[in-house]
Amino acid sequence: MSISRRTFLASSAAAALVPSKVVASTQRLWAAPVLAQILAGELSESGPTPSLGFNGNTPGPLLKVRQGEELSVTFENRIGQESSIHWHGIRIANEMDGVPGLTQDAVPDGGEFAYRFVAPDAGTFWYHSHSRSWEQVARGLYGPLIVEEITPPDVDADIIIFVDDWRIDEDAKFIDDFDGMFHFAHGGRMGNYARVIPSQSSVRRGDRIRLRLINTANARVFPLDLSGIEGKLVALDGMPLEQVEDIGTVTLAPAQRADIIADVLDDIEFSFWTGQDNYALGTIAVEGANPSARNATILPLPSNGIAKPTEEPDRREILRMQGGAMGGQHPGEDIWSFNGVSDLTDEPWLKLDRGTTVQISLVNDTSFPHGIHLHGQHFYEVANDGSLGPLRDTSLVNARESRDIICVFDNPGRWFLHCHMLGHSATGMKTWVEVT
């Protein structure tokens, strides 16, 4: 199936695959095969796609707790191979992080695992498989995790927007090339069909809404453009911005999130520039008008109180991305490496005392972008003038470029550090940090 305007991003209005709301703090999540109506519009005539999901659907159910509350989830694996759940972006107790071989054993088919943790930060997060993630996430094993502020912002609607792509054939089946070496060695396994999956299909003109954008694609960077709204960008990767910003194009690498608070002017249309053309991802339609539209200034969300670094970091380190097609030789034993080392080693890349501040230069010596994700911590991206930029848990580093981040490592444990282009992580671009 070739990428064309008709088949690739051929979605019209948003439909189907809306995550159901689960409010209670103790939940049971079961992973199993599902049939998902991925193709929309006229393409939906091809029928549903055999997928994987949680609780009978993909995306999985919404898990929602208040900041500081405990979430208890019993995970039951029924997919036919081992799996686990990672709670992406949560500064979690290490043994609950869901990384087989580092924080837990993989959950065998037919097995269970009890996850229980406090959600310390309000914001937009998500959960996904962390076992054969380059395939299991692509097949649909993910869902939203929302941690509400003690006093949430005053909005008419709080809408989750998944942005995803799929490699799918004309019969609505997944193209079974999850382990394809070409994808591993290049930019990752890109879909030939993509769209947004909103939790709400319509709004009223004049509504003030919160949009929670989550990029769940395996490898695609989405430079998102939104029309039909006027408002502000208020958070990135679950962490409030100190000052709200104009929206503009919202660029999201795989696993990155962005929160927008805005007023509805017209149908909300989502699109992105592919490098060749502008393609529609979907629409949230306007139906009716809000008789009492808000006009208050959009203010920053309350801070989550992440520790700020001292003026001079305790350590400076370089994490160099190497390998891949057109990347030249590197000493790693797999397709990709960090600092010449592929895959996890017995000893951590960094062993740190709790509270140590480290400035890390992320240096991309490859021909492809990488979204570098650090588990269990958030870090500041460092601006060109040396000032602290936004807090993130995943940082996009474009080909042949570099970016500095600075992190106060204050969450003890063994923390995974990897590229969230999931095929790159599967083939060497991963390491770990120990905080004691």
N, C-alpha and C positions, 0 to 999 in steps of 0.2 A: 504494500500500500504506500504510494508515494505521498510526500508532503505537498499538499496543494491547498489553495484557498478554500476549496470545497470540503476537503476532509480534515485539514489541520486547522484547529481552532474554528470549526464551522458552527459553533454553538450560537444559539440566539438567546432567548430569555433563559434565565437560570431555572433549572428544574431538577427534581429527584436528588438522591443522595444527600438529603438534609439530615444532619445528625440529630438524634432525639435527645431531649433534655433529661438529665439525671441529676437530681438535686441532693439526695442523701449522701452523707459522708462515708458510708460503708457500702461498698459495691462488689459485685461479682462480674468479672469480665471473662468471657470465653471466646477463644479464637477458633474459627472454623471456616470451611469453604462457604461462600455465599454466591448468589447471582446478583450482579450489580448492573444497573442501567447507566452505563458510563456514556455511551454515545447519545447525544441530544439532537433535537430538531428532526429533520428528515432522515438523518443517519440512524436514529433510534429504531428504524424499521429492521435493522440488522439484529435486534434483540439484545438481551442482557449478556454481560461478560462474566464467565466463571472467574471468581476472584476469591480473596480471603478477606475476612472482616471480623469485627468484634460484635458479639451479641446479635448476630444475624444481619449486620449491615456494615457497609464501608462508606464514609468514615464511621468509626465507632461512636458510641454514645458520649454525650457531653458529661464530663466529670467536673463538678463545680463545688468549690468550698470557699469559705471566707478566710481572708488572710489570718494566719496564726492557728487555723484549725487543722486537725489531723484527718488525713485521708487513709482509709483502709480498703484495700482492693485485693480480692482473691482472684488470681489469674488461673484459668483452666485452659490447657492447650489441647486442641482437637484438630490440628491442621495436618497431621501426618508426618511431621518432622519436628525437631526440637525448636524451641523459641524462648523468648523472654520479653519483658517490657522495660523500655527506658523512658523516664519522665523528663522530657527534654526541657532544659532551662531552669529546673527546680534545684535550688541549693539544698540538696537532699542529704539524709544520712547515707553514708557511703554504701552500706550493705544493701540498700534499697535501689541502687542506681541501675540495675538491670543489665550489666555487661558480663556475659558469660566469659569465664576464664580470668576475670579480674575481680569482680565483686560477688559473683554467684555462679553456681553451675547452671547450665542451660536446662530449661524445663522440658523433659521428654514428652513425646506425644502421649496423651492420656494423663499427664502429671499436672500438679498444681504448685503454685508459689504464692505466699502471702506477702504482699507489699503493704507497708504501713509507715507513714511519715507525716511530719508537720510541713505545711506549705508556708514558708516564712515571708514570701514576697507576693504582693498583689500583681497581677498582670496576665498576659496571654501566653500560654504554654501549650504543649501538646505531648501526647504519648505515642510511641511506635515500637515495633519489633526491633530488637537489637541482636537477633540471631539470623544469619543469612539476610541481613537487612536490605542488601541491594536487590533481593528478590521479594522478600516478604513485605517490605514497605511498598514496593512497586505494585504488588498484587493487592494492596489495600489495607494492610495491618497498621492503622494509625487512627487517632481520634483527638478531640480537643480537650484540654485541661485548662479551666479558667479559675483563677484565684481572685475573688472579688475584694475590692478595697473595703475597709471598715465603713467608709462613707463613699459609695460609688458616685461618679459624676451623674448629673441630672440629664438623662437622655430619654427619648421616646422609644428607642429600640437599640438593642445590643446585638450586633450581627457578626457571626463568625464567617469568614471568607477563606475557604481552602483554595489554593491555586495549585493545580497539578497537571501533569501530562502523562500520557500512556502510550506505549508502543502496541498497536492493536491492528488486527487485519480486517478485511472487508466483512468477515463473518463475526466480527465483534469478539474475537478470541485474542488473548495476549500472544504476541510474537514471542516464541520461546527461545530468546537469545540472551537470557539473563546473565549467562556466564561467557558471553561473547568477548573474545580477546580484543577485538577492535574497540568496543566500548570501554573496556578497562583501560586501554592504553591511550585513549583520546579524551574527549571532554566528558565522557560518561554516557550512560544509556539514556539518550534523549527520546522523548515520546514523539509520535507523529500526529497526536491529537491532544488537545489541551483545552481546559475551560476552568472557570471558577465554580465552586460549590458553596453557595451561600446558605446559611441557616434560616433565611427569611427571603421570600420571593418578591415581596412588595413592601412599599413604604408610602407615606403620604407626603405630598408637597408641603414643605414647611416643617417637617419632622427634624428634630436634632437627633442624630444617630451616632453610635460608636461602631466603627468597622474594625474588626480584628483580623488582619490579613496574615495568613500562614502559608508559606511555600513548602509543600510536602513532596515536591518532585525529587526524583533521584539525583538529577544532575543539572537541570536547567535553571539558569539565572533569569528571573523575570524582571525587566524594567517596566513596571506597571504604570499605566496612565488611567486616571479616573476622571470621568466627566459627570456633570449633573449634581455636583455638590460644591459647597464652599465652606472651608473649615481649616483645621490645623492637624499636623502630625504631632501626637502627644507622647508616644512611647515606641521604643525599638527593642525587640527581643524580650518583651515583658517589662522593661525598665523605663520608668517615666523620664522624659527629657526635662532638664532643668528649666528650659524655656521652650514653649511650643514653637513650631516652625511651619512655614507655608508647605503645602503638600507637594506640589511639583510631581516629577516622576519618582515613584517609590521603587527602588531597586532592591529585590530580595533574592539572595542566594538560597540554595536549598537549606531548609530548617530555620531561616530567619523569619521574624515576624515584625509587623508594624501596626500600631493602633492609631486610628484617625477619629477625631470628633468633628462632625460637620453638619451643616444644614442642607436639607434636600431642596434642590431647585427644579430638578427634572428627573427623568429616568437615569439611573446610575449605570453608566456603561464602563466596562473594564476591557482594556486592550493592552497590547505590548508591541514594541517594535522588534521584529525578528532580525533586523539588519538588512532586510530587503523590502519589507512591507509592514503595515500596521494591521494586526489581526485582532478581531473581536474575541474576547473570552467569555462574555456573558453580560446580562443586564438584570438589575433589580428594578422592577417597574414601579412607576408612580400610580397609585390608585387613590384618588380623593385628595383632600387638603386638610391640614391640621388647623383647626379653628383658633388655636392659641399658641402660635409659633413662638419659640424662645428667641430672645435677642441679646441675652447676656454674653459677655466676653468669654471666650473659651480659655480657661486657665490651665496651668500645669497640673498634672495628677500628683497626689502626695508621694513624696520620696519613699523608697523602700529601705533607706538607711544603709546602703552598701558602703563599706569602709573606703575612704579615699586614701590614696597613697601619700607617703611623705614626699617632700620636694625631690629628694634624691633616693632612687630605688636601692634596695639592699643588694640586688644583683642585676646584671644585664646578660641576656642570653640571645643566641641566634637560633632560630628554627628554620632550616633551609629545606625547601621543597625541591625534590629532584626526580628525574625519570620521565616516563611516558614517551609517546611517539614524538619525534623531533626534539627530544629533551637531552640528547647526548648520553654519554656513558655515566654511570654512577655506581658506587661500590655496593649498593643494596642487592639483596638476593631476589627481589621481586620486581614488579614493573615500576613501582614508586618507592620513594624513601623519604625520611626526614633525616637530615644530616648524615646521609649515606647509609642509614640503617633502615631496613625494611621490617615491618611487623613488630609485634611486642617482644621485648626482651625480658630476661629474668629480673634485671635491675631497672629501676625507673630512669627516665631521661633526667629528671630533676628530683632530688630528695630535699625537702624543705621543712624547716620548722614552721609551725603554725604562726601566721601573722607576717611572714616574710613577703616583702614587696619585690616583684620581679618585673623588669621591663624586657619584653621579648620582641625582637625584630623578626617578623614573619617575612622571609625572603623567598619569592617564587622564581626559581630558576627554570621553570618549565614553560611549555608553550600553551598552557591551558589555565583557566582560573580555578581557584580552590576556595572552598568555604571551610575555614578552620574552626572546629568546635571544641571547646573545653568543657568537660563535664564538671558539675558540682560547684562552679565558681562563675562569677561574672567579672569582666575586665573592662577597662576603659580603652577605647581606641584613641591614639595620640594624634592630634592634628599636626599639620605641617609646621605650624609655629611653635610646637611643643606643648600646647595647652591640651587639657583633657577633653576629648570628644565624648560621644555617647557611650553608655554602658552596653555591652553586648555579651552574648555567649557564643556567637558564631560571627567570624569576620571574613569578609570577601577580599581575597587578594588576587588581583588580575594577573595575567601572564606577564612574566618578566618585570613585575613590580614588587614592591615591598610595603609593609605596613607595620608600625610599632603598636604594641598593646602593652598595658601595664595593669598588673593584677596584684591585689592583696590576697594571698592564699590563706584564707582564714577558716576553711572548711576541711577538717582532717579526713584522710582516707587515701585510697588508691584511685586516681582519676584518669579516665580515658581522655586522650587528646588526638583528634583525627580530622581528616578531610570529610566533610559531609556530602561531597559527591561520592555516593556510597560505594560505587565500584572502585574508586581510588583507595578508599579505606580498606576494602576487601583485598586489594593487591599491593599492600605495603605501606600506605601513607597513614600510619598510626603509631602512637607511642603512649606513655603514661607518666604521670607525675604523682609522687607520694608526699603527702603533707602529714607531719607527725606532731 
